[in-house]
Amino acid sequence: MNEYLTNKGYRALTNAALLNGIGNSLFNIVFVIYASTTPFKTLAVSLASMALLIPSLLNILTGYLADRTRDKTRWMILSRIAQFALFGALTLLIRLPATIPLFLILLLINILSDCLGAYGGGLQLPLLRRLLPEDALDTAMGFQMATQTLVQIIFQGVGAWGIVLLGYDFSLFGLINALTLLFAGLSILQHRTTLRKAEPPQTETANQQAESFRSSLKTTISLLYSNRFLKIIMLFALAVNTLGACIDGLMNISLLTLTQMLLNNYGNTLAIISIIISFGTILGSLITGDFLKNVTTLRIVSFTMTALALLALNFLWLQNVWLMFVCLFVIGYTSGKINPRMSAYMMRQIDEERLAVTNGIFTTIVLLGGPIGQVIFLGIANAWTAAISWQLYLLIAGVIGLAAFLFSRHLSEPTKVVPEGLKASDIEINS
């Protein structure tokens, strides 16, 4: 919070990310609702839901482009203006009668805008690395992720409620999204002088500028593989996401029959579950001076796995609703610690010219665990029983938790380094 209040550059980038998140959170849920009102609603809702994943799968490409981009501040502004223009067009097009070709155009606008948002996010990484003091990286990244999570929760609800209140005026929500993107660009424009001072020096050789996507990808993967800490952490993050992504689905299935674990009713229980996980994640990201401050990341992963294993044990035998809530809070809280730490580690350890593409590769690999876990555990629950799925879940969570604990005893976390050529004190950061 202190960095947000006193560091103009960091505050500008955080505000831009929050405004971008507000618009996306509002419109993503509204667009799915719009899809449900079309004459071809089954196809439309399926495509709209699938389209949300495409920008994440393109993180590597957008990261590569961000790393190759010179004058990053200028392009952060231009990317927001391009997003504003896209949603300005969507605001007009969405008023037309729904047809499949029109829906595909609207879908493409959504995807392009999200990709531009990811590109802008990649552009800011080297700037954040240079704007923030070394000892404030973890706290600052935790604050940014916590606020983004909070914004997502609030404005998804506002979108679902507001579209009904406003009589399903989808065009109005398109305009609201366009304006939030414009304000995000203006936030960066207002502090462009400070941000330009934080840009990495333009020292690329001709070979680096001409480096192909394939060559850059191969080199970056090799560098990531050679970093023992990031390589091991990435594998455990993949494991956490594989198990974590299917939790909602498994609990949804199990709670259909385990009525003793319901609090009032099924819908109310699911809502409380979502709130507890989100609340835990936000607190975990925000509170950096707690008892986990000096605990290694792998040890925190082992705590997460222990909570997941206890949750599975609870669904199999104990079936206590309050224990379920405690486990979910611990899972959210510890997960909220891991993500900001990983962002800070990559900023410290990865060369600036490969920071965005490395983050894209890391994110994409970790995200792949989501569908893998859902296919395995939800598939077993549907083909046989949820109990069998929980038994396998308990076994895998226990094994991964034990492995993380053992690795934490021998794997040292990287030392902190300051980016070459610039210190945070060299940039005017006072408010």
N, C-alpha and C positions, 0 to 999 in steps of 0.2 A: 504493500500500500504506500509506503514511504517513497519508493521509486516512482510510482504513478503520480504522486503529488508534486514531486520535485524535479523529475526528469522530463523535460518537454518532448524530446524525441520519442522516448518510450511511451509517454502518454498519448502522443499523436498516433503511433502505430497501434496501440491497444484500443484507442477509440475507434480507429478505422476498422479494426477486426471486429469489435463489438457491433458497430453499425452494420457491417456486412453480415454478421451473424443474426442480427435482429431481422433484417430483410429476408434472409434465407429461411430462418425458422418460421417466420410468418407465412411465406409463400409456399414452402415445400408441402406443408400440410394442406394449405388452401388448394394447391394444384391437384393433389390427390382427390380432394373433395370435388373439384371441377371435373376431373376424369370420371368420377362416379355419376355425374349428371349427364354424360354424353349418351347418345343412342347405342354406342358400342362400349358400354361401361366396363365390362369384364376385361376386354382387351386393353382399354385405356388405363384402368387402375393397375393392371399388371405391368404395363410399359412404364407408367409413372413411378411405380415402386422400384422397378429394376433400374431406371435411369438414375436414381439417387446414388447407385453404387459406381456408375461409370467414372465420374471425376476422381474417385478414390483410386480406381484401377489405373488411371492416367497420371497419378502422382509422380511417377518416375519421369515421364515425358515433360510435364510442366516444371518439375524440378530441374531437369537438364536445361530447358529454355531459360529458366530464371538464373541459373549459374552462368550461362553464356551472355546474359544481358548486361550491357554497360549502361551507366546512368540509371541506376535502379530506382531512384526516387521519381524520376520523370516517368518511368514505365509503370510504377505503382499508381501514379495519378492517372495515366492514360488507360490502364486496365480498368480502373473504377469508372471512368467516363464511358468506356466501351460497354461495361455492364449496364450503366445507366441508359445508354442508347438502346441496348437489346431489350431491356424491360419497358422502355418507352414504346418500342414497336409492339411488344407483347400486350401492353395495355390497350392498344388499338385493335390488334388482331383477335383478342379473346372475346371481343364483343360480337364477332361474326358467328353465324350458325355453325355448330360443331360438325365437322367432317373429319374423316381419317387423315387426309392430307394436311388440313389445318392443324389438327392435334399433333401430328408429327413435327410440324414447323415450331409449334409452341414448345414441344418437348426438346427440340434441338436448341432453341433459345435458352431453355433452362440449363441444359448440359453445358453449352458454351459459356454461359455466365458463371457456373460453378467452376469450370476449368480455369477461367480468368481469375476467379477468386483464389484458387489453389496456386496459380502462377504468382499472383500478388503476395500470397503468403510465403512463397519461396523467396521472393525478392527481399523480404524484410529480415530474413534470418541473419545474414552477415551484418546488417545494420544493428540489430538487437545485440549481437555479439560485441559490437564496438561501443554501443551506447551505454551498456550496463556495466557497473563495476563488477569485478570478478566475484566478490563475496555476496553479490546481490542476484546472481543469475538464477539460482534455484528458487528463491523467493519470488522474483519477478515473473518467472515462467509459471510458477504455481498460481500466482494471482491472475495472470492472463488466462490460463486454462480454467480456473474456477469461475471467473466472470463469464467466460464463453459458455460454460456448461449451464450456469444460472440463466443466462439470456436464452439459451436454447429451450430450457424447460418452460420458462415463463411465456415466451412468445409463440411456442407451439400451441400452448393452451389458449393464448389470446387469439391466435389465428383460427383455431377450431370454433371458439366461442363467437368471435367477431364476425366471421363470414355469415353465420346464421342471423346475428343481430342486424347486419347490414343488408339482409335480403339477398344473399348470394351474389353480391356485386364483385365478381372476380376481377374486373377491370380496375376497381378502386384499390384492391390489394396489390395488383401489379404496379400501380402508380406509387403506392407506399414503398414497395420494394425498390423501385427506381430511385426514389428520393433518398432512401437510406444509403444507397450505393453512391449517389452524388455527394451526400454529406460526408461519407467515408473518404472520397477523393479530396474534398475540401479540407478535411482534417489534416491530410498529408500535405496538401498545397500550402496551408497556413504555416507549417513548420518545415518547409522544404529546405531552407538554408541550414538548419540544424541537422537535418537528415542527410543532406549532401556531404556535410563535413564528416559524417560517420561512414560514408561509402568506402569500400576497399579501394586502394590505389589501382589505377588501370595499368597493370604490368603484364597483361597477357601477351604471350608470344603469338606469332602468326600461326604456329602449329596448334596452340591451344584454342584459338578462335575458330580454326577450321576443323577441330576434332569432331568426328561424326558422333551421332547419338549412340550407335553400337559400340564404338571405341570407348566413349565416355562411360557407358554402362559397364563394359568389361573391366575397365580400369578401376572404377569406383567399387564394384563388387570385390575385386582383388584387394583393394585397400581396406574395405570393410572386413573381409575375411582375415586379413593379416592383423587386425586389431582384436586381440583375444578377448578383451573385456566386452566390447560391443557385440562381437560374434556370439558369445555365450549369453549375454543379456537378451539379444534378439531371439535366440532359440527359446529362452524361458518366457519372453513376452509373447511369442507365438503360442506357447503352451497355455499361458494364462488366458489369452484371447480365445483359444480353441474351446476351453472349458467355460469361460465367462460368457461367451456369446450365446450359448444354448441354455443358460440358466433360466431365462424368462420363459422360453418354450416348455422346458421340462416342468417348471413349477406350474405353469398354466394347465398342463395336462394333468399333473398330479392333484392339483387342488379341485379338479372337477369331481373327484371321488373322495378325497380326504376332507370331508366337510368339517371335521373337528378342528382343522387348521384355518378355517375361515373366520374373519373378524366381521361379524354382522352379515355380510354376503360376499359372493364371488367378486363382483365388480369393485366393491369397496376395498377388498383385500389386495387386488391387483394394483389399485391406485396407491395404496399405502406402501406396497413393495417398491413401486417406482420412485416414490418420494423418498423413502429411506435410502435406497441406493444412491440417488442423486445427491441427497443431503450429505451422505458420507463422503462421496467423491469431492464435493465442493469444500467441505471442511478439511479433508485430507490435503487438498491442493493449497488451501489458504494458510493453514496452521503449519508453519515450518519449524517452530521452536519447541516442538513437543518431545515426548520420550523417544520418538523414532528418528530424531535429528541426526544422531551419530550411529544409527543402525545401517548396515550396508544394504544396498538395493536387493541383492539376492536373499538376504535374510528377510526382508520385507516380502519378497515373492513367496518365501516359505510360509510366512504368516498368512498370506492370501490363500495359498493352497490348503493350509490347515483349516481356515474358515470355510472354504469350499467343501472340503472333506467332511467337516462337521455338519454342514448343511445337508449333504447327501445322507449322512448317518441319521439326521433328524427326520428326513422324509421317509427313510426306510423303517425306522424303529420307534424313535421317540415321539415324533409327530406333534411337536409343541410349537404353537404359533409365535410365542415370544422368543424362543430360541432361534426360530427362523429369522425374525426381525433383527436380532443381535448379530447373527452371522452375516446377513446382508449389509448391515451398517459397517461391519469390519471389512468386508470385501470391498465396499465402496471407498472406505477411508484409506485402506492400504493401496488400492489402485490409484487413488488420487495422489499418492506419494510417488508412485513409480513413473507416471507419464511426464511430469515436469522435470524430474531428475534426468530422464533420458534425453529430453530436449536440451537441457543444460549441458549434459555430457557431450552430446554431438557438437554443440557450439564450441566447446572447449577443445575437442580433440580432432575435429575434421577440418581440413583446409577450406578456406572461405570459397574458393572457386568450385568446390564440389559439395558444399554444405546442403544445398537444396535437393540435389539429385540423391545424395546419401539419405537424407530424411525421407525422400520419396520411396526409395528402395526399402528402407527399414519399415516404413508405414505400410507399404503394399504387402510385404512378406507377413507382417503381423496380422493384417486384415484378412489374409487368406485363411487364417485359423478359424474365423467366424463361420463361414459356410461349411468347412470341414467338420467342425464340432456339431453343427446343426444336423448335417446329413447323418453322422454316426449316431449321436445320442437320441435325436428325435426320430430317426429311422428305426432304431431298436425299440423305442417306446411305442411306436405305431405298429410295428410288425409283431412284437411280442407284448411286453408290459413295461410300464414306467419303472417298476421295481428293478427289473433286470438292467435297465439303463442307468439307474441310480447306483446299482452295485458296481458296474463298470466305472462309473464316474468316481465313486469313492476310491476304488483301487488306483486309478490313474492320478487323481489329485494327491493321494498319499505318496505315490512313487515320485511324482514331480516335486512335491513339497520336501521330501527327504533329500532328493538330488540337489535342490536349491540350497538347502541347509548345509550339505556337505561341501558344495562348491563355494559357499560363502566363507568357509573356514580357510580356504586356500587361494581364492581369487581376490587380489587387491584391486581396489577401485582406482581409476586414473588420478594422477595428481592434477591440480588446477594449473592452467596456463593462461597467460594473457595474450590476445592476438598481437601478432607482430605489427609494428608500424604505428600503433595507436593505442592509447589508454583512454578509458572513459573520462578521466580527468582532463583530457585534451579537448573535449567537446563541451560546449556550453550546455549544461543540463538543468540549470536552475529554472524554476517556474517564473 
